[in-house]
Amino acid sequence: MTDDTKPRIDFDPSIRTPEMEMAEVGAGVPDAADLKLTDINPANPHLFKEDRWHDHFARLRAEDPVHLNEIETAGRYWSITKYDDVRAVDGDWQTFSSAQGMTLGLRPDPDRPNPLVQITPFIAMDPPEHTAQRKTVRSVSAPSNLRNLEPLIRERTVAVLDSLPEGETFDWVDTVSIELTTLLLATLFDFPLEDRRKLTRWSDIVFAVPGSGGVVETQQQKIEELMECVTYFEGLWEERRGGDGTDLVSMLANGEATKDMPTISHLGNLLLLIVGGNDTTRNTMTGSVYGLNKYPDQYDKLTADPGLISTFVPEIIRWQTPLSYMRRTATKDCTIRDKQILEGDQVLMWYISANRDEDVFVDAERIDLDRSNADRQLAFGYGIHFCMGSRLAELQLRILWEEVLARFERIEIQAEPERTLSSFVHGYTKLPVTVTRR
């Protein structure tokens, strides 16, 4: 392949994205109570890095549940923070389209097409394209496939947990959460296990905010590393084209709706599956340990009755909400509550806020293993874009805690976690813990 024929992303690395702008101006923002209502901006990644988002959303839910912001890079966008409103927007794809992107995007400009349109994942599409491409890979979460995967997931979980040091502090994020999710993701892709940490790296950089000392230093570095992902998968693509494999790469390479797409166009779906299969579950795995340490009475209850794992899993997914929001774009002028949404406005459905809505979840900040409606949580979305891998994520979490409770008296955190600088990925970069075996 010559340089002229290599896949490439036509994206100007000098472009300043909304998260880059917010990362520059959002540090040191006052507490919600000390801000004018109009100055509250929940898209500030520092609120999540510092775990200070709770009060900002609580105030919006109480005083301005459909909240307008405008910044230089993104233009106008609305934050939807109440459960019923988020669910209504997510369920109306005709009025609130996914086709312009799933995260807060650049200010709409008819003279400048979206530079990332060539790597659009099916989550950022509307029917019928979305339906056809999603159908190509949906069998990965079929009940029969989950039954086939369960013994392998359990075997690997047991091996990782049995290898943990006792009486010694280690990082739960890297040692357990990343390792388990990346092993499974490599299996789903039939990706060489020795290279599996490449999947972790690509997942980390997708939504990373470029900056000094961050996951990536510059937008250019981010683009170059994404192109390494394209080149790597292109090799797997060619190996499996025309075959009968049941891995995700084979499904995309041979699916009726996706087989004729160039590799660069597949990048969006690949990154969607990488992030969906890696970032989200790994951050909930970490959040489960952190959350039970925050609410030790619930940890005691779970330890005393492992049968509560079935209610703990949806409750910890609600409490963590590993992807904070999803974006839609209004296709016409419309109204949400008393606010006039204009055609072309960006609309952010804050799942993390909906899952803390006290009108739906009593004492919502707490983890409660007796919560009767935890399965109503919106962390997986709602409507046509409901998370395809939700059952697989629940399976991984269930197996993890079945095996944890069988082995350990306690997993104890040794310091507060380090968190991801992102208003989209609600995650952790480090969590120091010790374990005490039974």
C-alpha positions in Angstrom: 0.0 0.0 0.0 1.4 3.4 -1.0 1.1 6.5 1.1 -1.4 7.8 -1.5 -3.7 4.8 -0.9 -3.4 4.5 2.9 -6.6 5.3 4.8 -6.5 8.8 6.3 -8.6 11.1 8.4 -9.1 14.5 6.8 -9.2 16.4 10.1 -7.4 19.6 10.8 -5.4 19.0 14.0 -5.5 22.7 14.8 -9.3 22.6 15.3 -10.2 23.3 18.9 -13.0 21.0 20.1 -15.7 21.9 22.7 -14.0 19.7 25.3 -10.7 21.3 24.7 -12.3 24.7 25.2 -14.0 23.6 28.4 -10.8 22.0 29.7 -9.0 25.3 29.1 -11.6 27.6 30.8 -13.4 25.3 33.2 -10.7 24.7 35.9 -11.6 26.0 39.3 -15.2 26.6 38.6 -17.1 27.6 41.9 -19.6 25.3 43.6 -23.1 25.2 42.1 -24.5 27.2 44.9 -22.1 30.1 44.2 -22.9 30.3 40.5 -25.6 32.2 38.7 -28.0 29.7 37.2 -27.1 30.8 33.7 -23.4 30.2 34.4 -23.8 26.5 35.3 -22.3 24.4 32.5 -22.3 20.6 33.2 -20.2 19.9 30.0 -17.1 21.1 32.0 -14.8 18.0 32.2 -13.1 19.3 35.4 -16.4 18.7 37.2 -16.0 15.0 36.5 -12.2 14.9 37.1 -12.8 16.4 40.5 -16.1 14.5 41.2 -17.9 17.8 41.7 -20.7 17.3 39.2 -23.4 16.2 41.7 -24.5 19.6 43.0 -24.4 21.2 39.5 -26.9 18.7 38.2 -29.0 18.7 41.3 -29.5 22.5 40.9 -30.3 22.2 37.3 -32.9 19.4 38.0 -34.5 21.6 40.6 -34.3 25.0 38.9 -33.7 24.7 35.2 -34.1 21.1 33.9 -33.9 22.1 30.3 -30.8 24.4 30.5 -29.2 26.4 27.7 -25.5 27.0 27.3 -23.5 28.6 24.5 -19.7 28.4 24.1 -17.4 29.6 21.3 -16.6 26.2 19.8 -20.0 24.5 20.1 -22.6 27.2 19.8 -26.0 26.6 21.5 -26.6 23.4 23.3 -29.2 22.2 25.8 -28.7 20.0 28.9 -31.7 17.7 29.6 -31.3 16.6 33.2 -34.6 15.0 34.4 -35.4 11.3 33.9 -38.7 11.7 32.0 -37.3 14.3 29.7 -34.2 12.3 28.9 -36.3 9.3 28.2 -38.6 11.2 25.9 -35.8 12.7 23.9 -34.0 9.4 23.5 -37.2 7.8 22.3 -37.9 10.3 19.6 -35.2 9.9 16.9 -37.3 11.7 14.3 -37.2 14.9 16.2 -33.8 14.4 17.9 -31.4 12.9 15.4 -28.2 11.1 16.1 -26.8 11.7 12.6 -24.7 14.8 13.6 -22.7 13.0 16.3 -23.1 11.5 19.8 -20.9 14.0 21.8 -21.0 17.8 22.0 -19.8 18.9 18.6 -18.5 21.9 16.7 -20.7 24.9 16.1 -22.9 24.1 13.1 -21.6 25.7 10.0 -23.3 25.0 6.6 -20.1 26.0 4.8 -17.9 23.5 6.8 -19.1 19.9 6.7 -18.4 17.6 9.7 -14.7 16.6 9.3 -15.3 13.3 11.1 -18.3 12.2 9.0 -16.1 9.6 7.3 -15.7 7.7 10.6 -19.3 7.8 11.8 -20.4 4.8 14.0 -23.8 3.4 13.7 -24.7 4.9 17.1 -24.4 8.3 15.3 -26.9 7.3 12.5 -30.6 7.3 12.2 -32.7 4.6 10.5 -32.5 3.0 8.1 -28.7 3.1 8.1 -28.5 2.6 11.8 -30.8 -0.4 11.8 -28.9 -2.2 9.0 -25.5 -1.7 10.5 -26.5 -2.5 14.1 -28.1 -5.7 12.8 -24.8 -6.8 11.4 -23.2 -7.2 14.9 -26.2 -7.6 17.2 -25.8 -11.4 17.5 -22.8 -10.8 19.8 -25.2 -10.2 22.6 -27.7 -13.0 21.7 -28.5 -15.2 24.7 -26.8 -18.2 23.0 -23.6 -16.3 22.6 -23.7 -15.1 26.2 -24.1 -18.7 27.4 -21.1 -19.7 25.3 -19.0 -16.9 26.6 -19.9 -17.3 30.3 -17.4 -20.1 31.1 -14.5 -18.2 29.5 -15.4 -15.0 31.3 -15.5 -16.9 34.6 -12.2 -18.7 33.9 -10.4 -15.5 33.2 -12.0 -13.7 36.2 -10.9 -16.5 38.5 -7.3 -16.4 37.1 -7.0 -12.6 37.5 -8.5 -12.6 41.1 -6.4 -15.5 42.2 -3.3 -13.7 41.1 -3.9 -10.6 43.2 -1.4 -9.9 45.9 -2.6 -10.0 49.5 -1.5 -7.3 52.0 -0.1 -5.2 49.2 -1.6 -2.1 47.5 -2.2 -2.4 43.8 -4.2 -0.5 41.2 -7.6 -2.1 40.7 -8.2 -0.2 37.4 -5.2 -1.6 35.6 -4.8 -5.0 37.3 -8.5 -6.1 37.2 -10.9 -3.8 35.4 -8.8 -3.1 32.3 -7.4 -6.7 32.2 -10.7 -8.4 32.3 -12.5 -6.1 29.9 -9.6 -6.1 27.4 -9.3 -9.9 27.4 -13.0 -10.2 26.6 -12.9 -7.5 23.9 -9.9 -9.3 22.3 -12.0 -12.5 22.2 -15.0 -10.7 20.6 -12.8 -9.3 17.9 -10.6 -12.4 17.7 -7.8 -9.9 18.2 -4.3 -11.2 19.0 -4.2 -11.5 22.8 -0.5 -10.4 23.0 -1.6 -7.1 21.4 -4.7 -6.6 23.5 -3.5 -3.5 25.4 -3.6 -1.7 22.0 -7.4 -1.9 22.4 -7.1 -0.2 25.8 -4.9 2.5 24.4 -7.2 3.2 21.4 -10.2 3.2 23.7 -8.5 5.7 26.0 -7.7 8.2 23.2 -11.0 8.3 21.5 -12.5 10.8 23.9 -9.3 12.0 25.5 -9.0 15.8 25.7 -5.6 16.7 24.1 -3.3 18.6 26.5 0.0 18.7 28.3 0.3 15.7 30.6 -2.9 14.1 29.3 -3.6 10.8 27.5 -2.6 12.6 24.3 -0.6 15.8 24.1 -2.1 17.1 20.8 -4.9 16.6 18.4 -2.3 15.5 15.8 -1.1 12.7 18.1 -4.6 11.6 18.6 -5.3 11.4 14.8 -2.0 9.5 14.2 -2.8 6.9 16.8 -6.3 6.4 15.5 -4.8 5.8 12.1 -2.6 3.1 13.7 -5.9 1.5 14.8 -7.2 1.7 11.2 -4.0 0.1 9.7 -4.0 -2.7 12.3 -7.7 -3.6 11.7 -7.2 -3.3 7.9 -4.9 -6.4 8.2 -7.5 -8.3 10.2 -10.2 -7.2 7.7 -8.4 -8.6 4.7 -7.7 -11.9 6.5 -11.4 -12.4 7.3 -13.1 -11.0 4.2 -15.2 -13.8 2.6 -14.8 -16.1 5.6 -17.4 -17.5 8.0 -16.0 -16.2 11.3 -18.3 -15.2 14.1 -16.1 -12.5 15.6 -17.0 -8.8 15.3 -14.4 -8.1 12.7 -15.7 -10.9 10.5 -19.3 -9.7 11.0 -18.4 -6.2 9.8 -16.2 -7.4 7.0 -18.9 -9.7 5.6 -22.2 -8.2 6.7 -24.5 -7.1 3.9 -24.7 -3.5 5.2 -21.0 -3.1 6.0 -18.9 -5.4 3.7 -18.4 -2.8 1.0 -17.4 0.0 3.3 -13.8 1.2 3.1 -11.8 0.5 6.3 -11.6 4.1 7.3 -15.5 4.2 7.3 -15.4 1.1 9.6 -13.3 3.0 12.1 -16.4 4.6 13.7 -18.0 1.2 14.3 -14.7 -0.3 15.5 -14.2 2.5 18.0 -17.8 2.3 19.1 -17.4 -1.4 19.8 -14.0 -0.9 21.5 -15.2 1.9 23.8 -18.6 0.2 24.4 -16.9 -3.1 25.3 -14.0 -1.6 27.3 -14.5 1.9 28.8 -18.0 1.4 30.0 -17.7 -2.0 31.8 -14.2 -1.3 33.1 -15.4 1.9 34.8 -18.4 0.2 36.3 -16.2 -2.6 37.6 -14.0 0.0 39.3 -17.0 2.0 40.4 -18.5 -1.1 42.1 -15.4 -1.4 44.4 -15.3 2.4 45.1 -19.1 2.6 45.6 -19.2 -0.3 48.1 -16.4 1.3 50.1 -18.3 4.6 50.2 -21.4 2.7 51.5 -19.9 0.0 53.7 -23.3 -1.0 55.1 -24.3 -2.1 51.6 -21.0 -3.9 51.3 -21.8 -5.8 54.5 -25.3 -6.6 53.2 -23.8 -8.0 49.9 -21.2 -10.0 51.8 -23.9 -11.5 54.0 -26.2 -12.3 51.1 -24.5 -12.9 47.7 -27.9 -13.5 46.3 -28.2 -9.7 46.2 -25.8 -9.5 43.3 -28.8 -9.6 41.0 -30.0 -6.3 42.3 -26.5 -4.9 42.9 -25.6 -5.1 39.2 -28.3 -2.7 37.9 -27.9 -0.5 41.0 -24.2 0.0 40.5 -24.7 0.6 36.8 -27.2 3.3 37.8 -24.9 4.8 40.4 -21.8 4.8 38.2 -23.4 5.7 34.8 -20.1 5.2 32.8 -21.1 7.4 29.9 -22.4 10.6 31.3 -24.5 11.8 28.3 -25.4 11.3 24.7 -26.1 14.1 22.2 -28.9 14.5 19.8 -29.6 17.3 17.3 -33.0 18.9 16.8 -34.4 18.3 13.3 -37.0 21.0 13.7 -38.1 23.7 16.1 -39.8 22.1 19.1 -40.5 22.5 22.8 -39.2 20.7 25.9 -41.1 21.8 29.0 -41.3 25.5 28.4 -38.1 25.9 26.4 -38.0 26.6 22.7 -35.5 24.3 21.0 -34.4 25.5 17.6 -33.7 23.3 14.6 -30.0 22.5 14.6 -29.6 23.0 18.4 -27.5 20.3 20.1 -29.3 18.5 22.9 -27.4 16.6 25.6 -29.3 13.8 27.4 -27.5 13.6 30.7 -28.0 10.0 31.7 -25.9 10.6 34.8 -28.3 13.2 36.0 -31.5 11.2 35.0 -30.1 8.3 37.1 -29.9 10.7 40.1 -33.4 12.1 39.7 -35.1 11.9 43.1 -38.5 11.9 41.5 -37.7 8.4 40.2 -34.9 7.1 42.5 -35.4 7.8 46.2 -32.2 8.9 48.0 -30.6 8.6 44.6 -27.0 9.5 45.6 -26.8 6.4 47.7 -26.2 2.8 46.6 -29.2 0.8 47.8 -29.2 -3.0 47.3 -32.9 -3.0 48.1 -33.8 -0.4 45.5 -36.8 -1.9 43.7 -36.6 0.1 40.5 -32.8 0.0 39.8 -33.5 -1.7 36.5 -35.2 1.5 35.3 -31.7 3.2 35.1 -30.9 4.9 31.8 -27.2 4.2 31.7 -27.7 2.0 28.6 -29.9 4.6 26.9 -33.4 4.1 25.7 -35.1 3.5 22.3 -33.5 2.4 19.1 -30.0 3.2 20.5 -30.3 1.1 23.6 -26.9 -0.4 24.4 -26.4 -3.6 22.3 -23.9 -4.9 24.8 -26.0 -4.3 28.0 -26.5 -8.0 28.8 -22.8 -8.7 28.3 -21.9 -5.9 30.6 -24.3 -7.2 33.3 -22.9 -10.7 32.8 -19.3 -9.5 33.4 -20.2 -7.6 36.5 -22.3 -10.5 37.9 -19.4 -13.0 37.4 -16.9 -10.6 38.9 -18.8 -10.2 42.1 -19.7 -13.8 42.4 -16.0 -14.7 42.3 -15.0 -11.7 44.5 -17.4 -12.7 47.3 -16.2 -16.3 47.1 -12.6 -15.2 47.6 -12.2 -12.0 49.6 -13.4 -10.8 53.0 -13.0 -7.3 51.7 -11.5 -5.1 49.0 -10.5 -1.9 50.7 -9.6 1.4 48.9 -6.4 3.0 50.1 -6.9 6.5 48.6 -9.4 8.4 46.6 -9.4 7.4 42.9 -7.9 9.4 40.1 -10.7 10.2 37.6 -10.9 10.8 33.8 -10.8 14.3 32.5 -14.0 14.0 30.4 -17.6 15.1 30.6 -18.5 12.1 28.4 -16.7 9.1 29.9 -17.4 9.0 33.6 -14.4 6.9 34.6 -11.4 6.2 36.7 -7.7 6.1 35.8 -6.4 4.7 39.1 -7.9 3.1 42.3 -5.4 1.9 44.9 -6.8 -1.1 46.9 -5.8 -4.0 49.1 -7.6 -7.3 49.3 -8.1 -9.6 52.3 -8.7 -13.2 51.3 -11.2 -15.5 53.1 
